[in-house]
Amino acid sequence: MGRWLVLAGLVGLLAGTASAGFLVALEWVTAWREAHPWALALLPLGGLVVGLAYHHFGNRVVKGNNLILDEIHAPSERIPLRLVPLVLGGTLLTHLFGGSAGREGTAVQMGGALADQLGRWLPAGLRLRRDRRLLLIAGMSAGFASVFGTPLAGAVFGLEVFLLGGVRYEAILPSFLAAVVADIVTRAWGVGHTHYPELAALPLTAAGLGATLLAGALFGLAARAFATLTHAFSRLFGRLRYAPLRPVVGGVAVALLLWAVGTRYAGLGVPVIVEAFQHQLDGQDFAWKLFLTALTLGAGFKGGEVTPLFFIGATLGSALAGVLPLPVALLAGMGFVGVFAGAANTPLACLLMGLELFGSHAGIYLGLACVVAYLFSGHHGIYGSQIIGQAKHPLLGRQRGRKLGEL
């Protein structure tokens, strides 16, 4: 325990500091873009810079989160430290010029890469070659926890994300320690997080539970659509043999669409997520965000999927308030965590995130939405290197042991 207190503390310190700097820089570039709408015209140029950087310096790290998952499943060689400046710079450029992307992927990759360097930096007596997997898991937990301010969800995310249907319990102590320390360090740097309304308690009724089951199914199908469309765009742009041109072409398409439908869907979209809790929104909001984010990431821009998934889920839930007998804030919160649960195949982490962000009063509804969305997303997800440890349904057991990207 003493050994892991030292190691997990170091992982949390590194990941928390990296996330704090990233969040401050992200807030700055977002404010600059919003003050200069013409910057959207430079999105193809930003894509070219990102494409060239990864083409010349990041051939091995271009897989991002999937590279870390691969190293957890089958360790081969240390994750290059250059992943950190590449993904950080690529994400900031994406947001600077209006690409529709998130931030979780960047924080998780930085956390994993920095954690993996400890085997090189620490004295020989503290090096844990056989526990490298646990360090990587702790790094992912620390990155996730620090970027969203949700240490419990971050800890379980690292335990749950790499093996669909299973949790690696020997990593519990490193993950929890790293997640808690990373969250404390990020807040100690003076970096705050978005505050969402606490959901009110709602009596459990047959109508309410039935509406939750239906909403959860729709959230799972939306998650499946997002993952499928993102991978389809990735294959489509992969036909361009010269990789740096992919985000250029994608940047032109994204910029034109944003000019046509509005910059409401650019960047993170946090103001729209907050709005979804306040009143019912149109159904087009979730559809446009889903399409534009899949296009942005599929073309090769950097960032994450999670905050756009929050946007998709919250706005979809808000739109469903017009047809389901549940409060708009509750439906938005259920969609917020439900779509993410289906896309990332992490229902337990998403339930904990819902409790940390929205309080425990609506825990039953949040949990049920996450579980149903997870089931209805099928063996699809945003992380192609996830391995199926346990099929979601007995009839799908033959898929066990395969990667999602192979299906």
The 8 nearest C-alpha neighbors of each residue, nearest first, counted from 0:
[[1, 3, 2, 4, 172, 5, 173, 6],
 [0, 2, 4, 3, 5, 6, 7, 8],
 [1, 3, 0, 5, 4, 6, 125, 7],
 [4, 2, 6, 0, 5, 1, 7, 173],
 [3, 5, 1, 2, 7, 6, 8, 0],
 [6, 4, 8, 3, 2, 7, 9, 1],
 [7, 5, 3, 9, 8, 4, 10, 2],
 [8, 6, 177, 10, 9, 173, 4, 3],
 [7, 9, 11, 5, 6, 10, 4, 177],
 [8, 10, 12, 6, 7, 11, 13, 5],
 [11, 9, 7, 13, 114, 8, 12, 177],
 [10, 12, 181, 177, 180, 8, 14, 9],
 [11, 13, 9, 15, 10, 14, 181, 16],
 [14, 12, 10, 16, 11, 15, 17, 9],
 [15, 13, 110, 17, 11, 16, 142, 12],
 [16, 14, 181, 185, 18, 184, 12, 17],
 [15, 17, 19, 13, 18, 14, 185, 12],
 [16, 18, 14, 20, 15, 19, 21, 13],
 [19, 17, 21, 15, 20, 16, 146, 106],
 [20, 18, 185, 16, 22, 21, 17, 15],
 [21, 19, 23, 17, 18, 22, 24, 16],
 [20, 22, 18, 24, 19, 23, 25, 17],
 [23, 21, 25, 19, 24, 20, 18, 26],
 [24, 22, 26, 20, 25, 21, 19, 27],
 [23, 25, 27, 21, 26, 22, 20, 28],
 [26, 24, 22, 28, 27, 23, 21, 29],
 [25, 27, 29, 23, 24, 28, 22, 30],
 [26, 28, 24, 30, 25, 29, 31, 23],
 [27, 29, 31, 95, 25, 30, 26, 32],
 [30, 28, 32, 26, 31, 27, 25, 95],
 [29, 31, 33, 27, 28, 32, 26, 34],
 [30, 32, 28, 34, 29, 33, 27, 35],
 [33, 31, 35, 29, 34, 30, 95, 28],
 [32, 34, 30, 35, 31, 36, 29, 28],
 [33, 35, 31, 32, 30, 36, 29, 37],
 [34, 36, 32, 37, 33, 38, 31, 39],
 [37, 35, 38, 33, 32, 39, 34, 262],
 [36, 38, 39, 35, 40, 41, 32, 96],
 [39, 37, 40, 36, 96, 41, 35, 32],
 [38, 40, 96, 37, 41, 42, 97, 254],
 [41, 39, 38, 42, 37, 254, 43, 96],
 [40, 42, 44, 39, 38, 43, 96, 45],
 [41, 43, 96, 45, 250, 44, 39, 40],
 [44, 42, 250, 247, 46, 45, 251, 41],
 [45, 43, 47, 41, 46, 42, 48, 247],
 [46, 44, 42, 48, 47, 43, 92, 41],
 [45, 47, 246, 43, 247, 49, 44, 48],
 [46, 48, 50, 44, 45, 247, 49, 243],
 [47, 49, 45, 51, 46, 50, 52, 44],
 [50, 48, 46, 52, 89, 47, 51, 45],
 [49, 51, 243, 47, 53, 48, 52, 46],
 [50, 52, 54, 243, 48, 53, 49, 47],
 [53, 51, 49, 54, 50, 55, 56, 48],
 [52, 54, 57, 56, 50, 51, 55, 58],
 [55, 53, 51, 52, 58, 56, 50, 57],
 [56, 54, 52, 53, 51, 57, 58, 50],
 [57, 55, 53, 52, 54, 58, 81, 51],
 [58, 56, 53, 60, 59, 61, 54, 55],
 [57, 59, 61, 60, 54, 53, 56, 55],
 [58, 60, 57, 61, 62, 66, 79, 56],
 [59, 61, 57, 62, 63, 58, 82, 66],
 [60, 62, 63, 58, 59, 57, 53, 66],
 [63, 61, 66, 60, 65, 64, 59, 58],
 [62, 64, 61, 65, 66, 60, 108, 67],
 [65, 63, 67, 66, 108, 62, 68, 104],
 [64, 66, 68, 384, 67, 63, 62, 69],
 [67, 65, 69, 62, 64, 63, 68, 70],
 [68, 66, 70, 64, 69, 65, 71, 111],
 [67, 69, 65, 71, 70, 66, 161, 384],
 [70, 68, 66, 72, 67, 71, 73, 65],
 [71, 69, 74, 67, 73, 68, 72, 66],
 [70, 72, 132, 68, 69, 73, 74, 67],
 [71, 73, 69, 70, 68, 74, 161, 132],
 [72, 74, 70, 71, 69, 75, 68, 132],
 [75, 73, 70, 71, 76, 72, 69, 132],
 [74, 76, 73, 70, 77, 69, 78, 71],
 [77, 75, 74, 78, 70, 79, 73, 115],
 [76, 78, 79, 115, 75, 116, 74, 70],
 [77, 79, 112, 80, 76, 115, 82, 60],
 [80, 78, 81, 82, 77, 112, 60, 59],
 [79, 81, 82, 83, 112, 78, 113, 116],
 [82, 80, 83, 79, 84, 85, 57, 56],
 [81, 83, 85, 80, 84, 79, 60, 86],
 [82, 84, 109, 81, 85, 86, 80, 87],
 [85, 83, 87, 86, 88, 81, 82, 80],
 [86, 84, 82, 88, 83, 87, 89, 81],
 [85, 87, 89, 88, 83, 84, 90, 105],
 [88, 86, 84, 90, 85, 89, 83, 91],
 [87, 89, 91, 85, 90, 86, 84, 92],
 [90, 88, 86, 92, 301, 49, 87, 91],
 [89, 91, 302, 301, 93, 87, 92, 88],
 [90, 92, 88, 94, 93, 89, 95, 25],
 [93, 91, 95, 89, 90, 94, 45, 88],
 [92, 94, 98, 90, 91, 95, 96, 89],
 [93, 95, 97, 91, 266, 96, 92, 98],
 [96, 94, 92, 28, 93, 32, 97, 91],
 [97, 95, 42, 39, 38, 94, 93, 41],
 [96, 98, 265, 94, 266, 39, 95, 93],
 [97, 99, 93, 94, 266, 265, 100, 96],
 [100, 98, 266, 265, 292, 295, 291, 97],
 [101, 99, 302, 303, 266, 292, 98, 267],
 [102, 100, 303, 306, 302, 304, 267, 307],
 [101, 103, 303, 302, 105, 104, 106, 306],
 [104, 102, 303, 106, 105, 305, 107, 101],
 [105, 103, 303, 107, 102, 106, 302, 108],
 [104, 106, 108, 103, 102, 107, 302, 86],
 [107, 105, 142, 109, 103, 108, 104, 18],
 [108, 106, 142, 139, 110, 104, 109, 105],
 [109, 107, 111, 105, 110, 106, 64, 112],
 [110, 108, 106, 112, 83, 107, 111, 113],
 [109, 111, 138, 14, 142, 107, 113, 108],
 [110, 112, 138, 135, 108, 139, 114, 109],
 [113, 111, 115, 109, 114, 110, 78, 108],
 [112, 114, 116, 110, 115, 111, 109, 13],
 [115, 113, 111, 138, 116, 10, 112, 117],
 [114, 116, 112, 113, 117, 135, 111, 118],
 [115, 117, 113, 119, 118, 114, 120, 112],
 [118, 116, 120, 119, 115, 121, 114, 113],
 [117, 119, 126, 116, 120, 121, 115, 127],
 [120, 118, 117, 116, 121, 126, 115, 122],
 [119, 121, 117, 118, 116, 122, 126, 123],
 [120, 122, 117, 118, 119, 126, 125, 123],
 [123, 121, 124, 125, 126, 120, 119, 118],
 [122, 124, 126, 125, 121, 118, 127, 119],
 [123, 125, 122, 126, 121, 127, 118, 2],
 [124, 126, 123, 122, 121, 127, 2, 118],
 [127, 125, 118, 123, 124, 128, 121, 122],
 [126, 128, 130, 129, 125, 131, 118, 124],
 [127, 129, 130, 131, 126, 118, 132, 125],
 [128, 130, 127, 131, 132, 133, 126, 74],
 [131, 129, 127, 133, 132, 128, 134, 126],
 [130, 132, 134, 133, 128, 129, 127, 135],
 [133, 131, 71, 135, 130, 134, 136, 70],
 [132, 134, 136, 130, 131, 135, 170, 137],
 [133, 135, 137, 131, 132, 136, 114, 138],
 [136, 134, 138, 111, 132, 137, 133, 114],
 [135, 137, 133, 139, 157, 138, 134, 140],
 [138, 136, 174, 134, 140, 135, 139, 173],
 [139, 137, 111, 110, 135, 141, 114, 136],
 [138, 140, 107, 111, 136, 142, 141, 137],
 [141, 139, 157, 153, 154, 137, 143, 138],
 [140, 142, 178, 138, 177, 144, 181, 139],
 [141, 143, 107, 106, 110, 139, 145, 14],
 [142, 144, 153, 140, 141, 146, 107, 145],
 [145, 143, 153, 150, 149, 141, 178, 148],
 [144, 146, 182, 148, 181, 142, 143, 147],
 [145, 147, 143, 144, 18, 148, 142, 106],
 [148, 146, 149, 145, 144, 143, 192, 103],
 [147, 149, 145, 144, 182, 146, 150, 192],
 [148, 150, 144, 147, 152, 151, 153, 352],
 [151, 149, 144, 153, 178, 179, 152, 154],
 [150, 152, 154, 153, 149, 351, 155, 175],
 [153, 151, 348, 352, 351, 155, 149, 154],
 [154, 152, 144, 140, 150, 156, 143, 151],
 [153, 155, 140, 175, 174, 151, 178, 156],
 [154, 156, 158, 348, 152, 157, 153, 159],
 [157, 155, 153, 348, 159, 158, 154, 160],
 [156, 158, 140, 136, 155, 139, 154, 159],
 [159, 157, 155, 156, 166, 167, 160, 136],
 [158, 160, 166, 156, 157, 155, 161, 345],
 [161, 159, 156, 162, 157, 345, 158, 163],
 [160, 162, 385, 68, 159, 163, 386, 158],
 [163, 161, 386, 165, 388, 385, 160, 387],
 [162, 164, 387, 388, 165, 386, 389, 385],
 [163, 165, 389, 388, 162, 387, 390, 166],
 [164, 166, 162, 163, 388, 159, 389, 167],
 [165, 167, 159, 158, 168, 162, 164, 163],
 [168, 166, 169, 158, 170, 165, 159, 171],
 [167, 169, 170, 171, 166, 158, 172, 165],
 [168, 170, 171, 167, 172, 133, 173, 166],
 [169, 171, 168, 173, 133, 172, 174, 167],
 [172, 170, 174, 168, 169, 173, 175, 158],
 [171, 173, 175, 174, 170, 176, 169, 3],
 [174, 172, 176, 7, 137, 170, 175, 171],
 [175, 173, 137, 154, 171, 177, 172, 176],
 [174, 176, 154, 178, 172, 177, 173, 171],
 [175, 177, 173, 179, 178, 174, 7, 172],
 [176, 178, 11, 7, 141, 180, 174, 175],
 [179, 177, 141, 150, 175, 181, 144, 140],
 [178, 180, 182, 150, 176, 181, 177, 175],
 [179, 181, 11, 183, 177, 182, 178, 184],
 [182, 180, 11, 15, 184, 178, 141, 145],
 [181, 183, 145, 185, 179, 180, 184, 148],
 [184, 182, 180, 186, 181, 185, 187, 179],
 [183, 185, 187, 181, 15, 186, 182, 180],
 [186, 184, 15, 19, 182, 188, 187, 183],
 [185, 187, 190, 189, 183, 188, 184, 191],
 [188, 186, 184, 189, 185, 183, 190, 182],
 [187, 189, 186, 185, 190, 184, 19, 16],
 [190, 188, 186, 187, 191, 185, 19, 184],
 [189, 191, 186, 188, 185, 19, 192, 23],
 [192, 190, 186, 189, 193, 148, 185, 22],
 [193, 191, 194, 148, 147, 190, 146, 186],
 [192, 194, 195, 191, 269, 147, 148, 273],
 [195, 193, 192, 196, 356, 273, 191, 357],
 [194, 196, 356, 193, 357, 197, 273, 276],
 [197, 195, 198, 357, 194, 276, 356, 328],
 [196, 198, 357, 358, 199, 195, 356, 360],
 [199, 197, 357, 196, 361, 329, 358, 360],
 [198, 200, 360, 201, 197, 361, 329, 358],
 [199, 201, 360, 361, 198, 202, 359, 362],
 [200, 202, 199, 203, 361, 360, 204, 198],
 [203, 201, 204, 200, 207, 361, 360, 205],
 [202, 204, 201, 207, 208, 205, 206, 363],
 [205, 203, 207, 206, 208, 202, 209, 201],
 [204, 206, 208, 207, 209, 203, 210, 211],
 [205, 207, 209, 204, 208, 210, 324, 203],
 [208, 206, 204, 210, 209, 205, 211, 203],
 [207, 209, 211, 205, 210, 206, 204, 212],
 [210, 208, 206, 212, 211, 207, 205, 213],
 [209, 211, 207, 213, 208, 212, 323, 214],
 [212, 210, 208, 214, 209, 213, 215, 368],
 [211, 213, 215, 209, 210, 214, 216, 208],
 [214, 212, 210, 216, 211, 215, 209, 217],
 [213, 215, 211, 217, 216, 212, 210, 218],
 [216, 214, 368, 372, 218, 371, 212, 217],
 [215, 217, 219, 213, 372, 214, 218, 375],
 [218, 216, 220, 214, 219, 215, 221, 213],
 [219, 217, 338, 215, 221, 372, 216, 220],
 [372, 220, 218, 376, 375, 222, 341, 216],
 [219, 221, 223, 217, 222, 218, 376, 375],
 [220, 222, 224, 218, 219, 223, 217, 225],
 [223, 221, 342, 219, 225, 338, 220, 341],
 [222, 224, 376, 220, 226, 221, 225, 379],
 [225, 223, 221, 227, 222, 226, 228, 220],
 [224, 226, 222, 228, 223, 227, 229, 289],
 [225, 227, 381, 229, 223, 380, 228, 224],
 [228, 226, 224, 230, 225, 229, 223, 231],
 [227, 229, 231, 225, 230, 226, 224, 293],
 [230, 228, 293, 226, 297, 232, 231, 227],
 [229, 231, 233, 227, 232, 228, 226, 234],
 [232, 230, 228, 234, 233, 229, 227, 235],
 [233, 231, 297, 235, 229, 234, 230, 236],
 [232, 234, 297, 230, 236, 231, 235, 237],
 [235, 233, 237, 231, 232, 236, 230, 238],
 [236, 234, 232, 237, 233, 238, 231, 239],
 [237, 235, 238, 233, 234, 245, 239, 298],
 [236, 238, 234, 239, 235, 233, 240, 245],
 [237, 239, 236, 235, 240, 234, 241, 245],
 [240, 238, 237, 241, 236, 245, 242, 244],
 [239, 241, 238, 242, 237, 244, 245, 236],
 [240, 242, 239, 243, 244, 245, 238, 237],
 [241, 243, 244, 245, 240, 50, 239, 54],
 [244, 242, 50, 51, 245, 47, 241, 246],
 [245, 243, 247, 242, 246, 241, 248, 47],
 [244, 246, 247, 248, 298, 243, 242, 236],
 [247, 245, 46, 249, 298, 299, 248, 250],
 [248, 246, 43, 250, 244, 46, 245, 47],
 [249, 247, 251, 250, 245, 246, 244, 252],
 [248, 250, 246, 252, 298, 247, 251, 253],
 [249, 251, 43, 247, 253, 42, 248, 252],
 [250, 252, 254, 248, 249, 43, 253, 255],
 [251, 253, 249, 255, 250, 254, 256, 248],
 [252, 254, 250, 256, 255, 251, 257, 249],
 [255, 253, 257, 251, 256, 252, 250, 39],
 [256, 254, 258, 252, 257, 253, 251, 259],
 [257, 255, 259, 253, 258, 254, 260, 252],
 [256, 258, 261, 254, 260, 259, 262, 255],
 [259, 257, 255, 256, 261, 260, 254, 262],
 [258, 260, 256, 257, 261, 255, 254, 262],
 [261, 259, 257, 258, 256, 262, 263, 264],
 [262, 260, 257, 263, 258, 259, 264, 256],
 [261, 263, 265, 264, 257, 258, 260, 97],
 [262, 264, 261, 265, 268, 271, 260, 257],
 [263, 265, 262, 288, 268, 99, 266, 261],
 [266, 264, 99, 97, 262, 98, 263, 268],
 [267, 265, 99, 94, 97, 98, 100, 268],
 [266, 268, 101, 269, 100, 306, 307, 265],
 [267, 269, 271, 270, 266, 264, 265, 272],
 [268, 270, 272, 271, 267, 273, 310, 306],
 [271, 269, 273, 272, 268, 274, 267, 275],
 [270, 272, 274, 273, 269, 268, 275, 310],
 [273, 271, 269, 275, 310, 274, 270, 313],
 [274, 272, 270, 271, 275, 276, 269, 195],
 [273, 275, 271, 277, 272, 276, 270, 278],
 [274, 276, 272, 273, 314, 277, 317, 278],
 [277, 275, 328, 274, 273, 331, 278, 327],
 [276, 278, 274, 275, 328, 273, 279, 327],
 [279, 277, 275, 276, 280, 327, 274, 317],
 [278, 280, 317, 318, 327, 320, 275, 281],
 [281, 279, 318, 317, 275, 314, 278, 282],
 [282, 280, 283, 318, 284, 279, 314, 317],
 [281, 283, 318, 284, 285, 315, 280, 286],
 [282, 284, 286, 281, 285, 287, 280, 288],
 [285, 283, 287, 286, 282, 281, 288, 314],
 [284, 286, 311, 288, 314, 315, 287, 283],
 [287, 285, 283, 289, 284, 288, 290, 282],
 [286, 288, 290, 289, 284, 285, 291, 283],
 [289, 287, 285, 291, 290, 286, 264, 292],
 [288, 290, 286, 287, 292, 291, 285, 225],
 [289, 291, 287, 293, 288, 292, 294, 286],
 [290, 292, 294, 288, 293, 289, 287, 295],
 [293, 291, 99, 295, 294, 289, 290, 100],
 [294, 292, 229, 290, 296, 291, 295, 297],
 [293, 295, 291, 297, 292, 296, 298, 290],
 [296, 294, 292, 298, 293, 297, 300, 99],
 [295, 297, 300, 299, 298, 293, 294, 292],
 [298, 296, 233, 232, 294, 229, 299, 295],
 [297, 299, 246, 249, 296, 295, 245, 236],
 [300, 298, 246, 296, 297, 301, 245, 295],
 [301, 299, 296, 295, 246, 298, 93, 46],
 [302, 300, 90, 89, 299, 93, 86, 296],
 [303, 301, 90, 101, 102, 100, 104, 105],
 [302, 304, 101, 104, 102, 103, 100, 305],
 [303, 305, 101, 307, 306, 308, 100, 104],
 [304, 306, 308, 307, 303, 103, 101, 309],
 [305, 307, 309, 101, 308, 304, 267, 310],
 [308, 306, 310, 309, 305, 304, 101, 311],
 [307, 309, 305, 311, 306, 310, 339, 312],
 [308, 310, 335, 306, 312, 307, 311, 313],
 [311, 309, 307, 308, 272, 313, 312, 314],
 [312, 310, 285, 308, 314, 309, 313, 315],
 [311, 313, 334, 335, 315, 309, 338, 310],
 [312, 314, 331, 335, 334, 316, 310, 315],
 [315, 313, 317, 316, 285, 275, 311, 312],
 [316, 314, 318, 312, 317, 313, 285, 311],
 [315, 317, 331, 330, 334, 319, 313, 314],
 [318, 316, 314, 331, 279, 327, 315, 319],
 [317, 319, 280, 315, 282, 320, 316, 279],
 [320, 318, 316, 321, 317, 322, 323, 315],
 [321, 319, 327, 323, 318, 317, 322, 325],
 [320, 322, 319, 323, 318, 279, 317, 324],
 [321, 323, 320, 319, 324, 318, 325, 210],
 [324, 322, 320, 325, 319, 210, 321, 214],
 [325, 323, 207, 322, 210, 320, 326, 206],
 [324, 326, 323, 320, 327, 207, 330, 329],
 [327, 325, 329, 328, 330, 320, 324, 323],
 [326, 328, 320, 330, 317, 329, 331, 276],
 [329, 327, 276, 331, 330, 326, 332, 277],
 [328, 330, 332, 326, 331, 327, 333, 198],
 [331, 329, 316, 333, 327, 332, 328, 317],
 [330, 332, 313, 316, 317, 328, 334, 329],
 [333, 331, 335, 329, 334, 330, 313, 328],
 [332, 334, 330, 365, 335, 331, 337, 336],
 [333, 335, 312, 337, 313, 316, 331, 332],
 [336, 334, 309, 312, 313, 332, 333, 337],
 [335, 337, 339, 349, 334, 333, 338, 340],
 [338, 336, 369, 334, 340, 339, 368, 333],
 [339, 337, 218, 222, 341, 312, 340, 334],
 [338, 340, 342, 336, 337, 341, 308, 343],
 [341, 339, 346, 337, 345, 344, 338, 343],
 [340, 342, 373, 372, 219, 344, 338, 376],
 [341, 343, 380, 222, 339, 340, 344, 381],
 [342, 344, 345, 340, 380, 341, 339, 381],
 [345, 343, 341, 340, 342, 373, 346, 163],
 [344, 346, 340, 343, 348, 347, 160, 159],
 [347, 345, 340, 349, 369, 348, 370, 350],
 [348, 346, 350, 349, 345, 351, 155, 159],
 [349, 347, 152, 156, 155, 351, 350, 346],
 [350, 348, 352, 346, 351, 347, 336, 340],
 [349, 351, 353, 347, 366, 352, 348, 346],
 [352, 350, 354, 152, 348, 353, 349, 355],
 [353, 351, 349, 152, 355, 350, 354, 356],
 [352, 354, 350, 356, 351, 355, 357, 349],
 [353, 355, 358, 351, 359, 352, 357, 356],
 [354, 356, 352, 353, 358, 357, 351, 149],
 [355, 357, 353, 354, 352, 358, 195, 197],
 [358, 356, 197, 354, 198, 353, 355, 196],
 [359, 357, 354, 197, 360, 355, 356, 198],
 [358, 360, 362, 354, 361, 357, 355, 198],
 [361, 359, 200, 362, 358, 199, 198, 201],
 [362, 360, 364, 359, 200, 363, 365, 198],
 [361, 363, 359, 365, 364, 360, 366, 354],
 [364, 362, 366, 365, 361, 367, 360, 359],
 [363, 365, 367, 366, 362, 361, 368, 211],
 [364, 366, 362, 333, 368, 363, 367, 361],
 [367, 365, 369, 363, 350, 368, 364, 362],
 [366, 368, 370, 364, 369, 365, 363, 371],
 [367, 369, 215, 365, 371, 366, 337, 370],
 [370, 368, 337, 366, 372, 346, 367, 340],
 [369, 371, 373, 367, 372, 368, 346, 366],
 [370, 372, 215, 374, 368, 373, 369, 216],
 [219, 373, 371, 215, 341, 375, 369, 216],
 [372, 374, 341, 370, 371, 376, 340, 375],
 [375, 373, 371, 372, 376, 377, 391, 370],
 [374, 376, 219, 372, 377, 216, 373, 220],
 [377, 375, 219, 223, 341, 373, 220, 374],
 [378, 376, 375, 379, 374, 391, 223, 373],
 [377, 379, 403, 376, 380, 391, 406, 390],
 [380, 378, 377, 223, 376, 403, 226, 342],
 [381, 379, 342, 226, 382, 343, 344, 383],
 [380, 382, 226, 342, 343, 383, 379, 304],
 [383, 381, 380, 384, 385, 65, 343, 64],
 [382, 384, 404, 403, 385, 381, 402, 65],
 [385, 383, 65, 402, 382, 68, 404, 403],
 [384, 386, 161, 402, 383, 162, 403, 382],
 [387, 385, 402, 162, 401, 400, 163, 388],
 [388, 386, 163, 399, 400, 389, 401, 162],
 [389, 387, 163, 164, 399, 162, 400, 165],
 [388, 390, 164, 387, 399, 163, 391, 165],
 [391, 389, 396, 392, 395, 399, 387, 393],
 [392, 390, 374, 389, 393, 395, 377, 164],
 [391, 393, 390, 395, 394, 396, 374, 389],
 [394, 392, 396, 395, 390, 391, 397, 389],
 [393, 395, 392, 396, 397, 390, 391, 398],
 [396, 394, 393, 392, 397, 390, 398, 391],
 [395, 397, 390, 393, 398, 394, 399, 392],
 [396, 398, 395, 399, 394, 390, 400, 393],
 [399, 397, 396, 401, 395, 400, 390, 387],
 [400, 398, 387, 397, 401, 396, 388, 389],
 [399, 401, 387, 388, 386, 398, 402, 389],
 [402, 400, 386, 399, 387, 398, 403, 405],
 [403, 401, 386, 404, 405, 385, 384, 387],
 [402, 404, 383, 405, 406, 385, 384, 379],
 [405, 403, 383, 402, 406, 384, 382, 385],
 [404, 406, 403, 402, 401, 383, 384, 386],
 [405, 403, 404, 402, 401, 378, 379, 398]]
